[in-house]
Amino acid sequence: MTTIVAGYVPTPEGEAALAWALAQAQRDSARLTVVATPGADTAEAISEEQQIDALQARLAEAGVEGDVVHFRGAGGAADSILDHAKGDDVSLVVIGQRRRSPVGKLVLGSTSQRILLEADAPVVAVKA
């Protein structure tokens, strides 16, 4: 069974990436690993456990086998997603993409750009 890795942040882009990854996992009968990042700028703060439980419930409702993990460590979300995307069974990485100016990318860096350039598996970038 192949695995799809999806990056998730509770934003419109993260929701779009998760929805796309769930649909693809259903089509391919693939496992889905969701690498979740707590949203600092969301209106409603929830604990990591609540976020993991809610995401696991979404996988179950969709009939998709998989797991949900929170990224940890100083490397940031890109490192965590890239670490989970290593392995022969990973067929696809799905991330949300927001529009940013070239100056914004230069000054702030880009998690999605790093994943696009460094992932071993094909990457799908989904816009909200």
Secondary structure, DSSP 8 states (H G I E B T S, - for coil): --EEEEEE-SSHHHHHHHHHHHHHHHHHT-EEEEEE---TT-SS---HHHHHHHHHHHHHHHT--EEEEE--STTHHHHHHHHHT-STTEEEEEEEE----HHHHHHH--HHHHHHHH-SS-EEEEE-
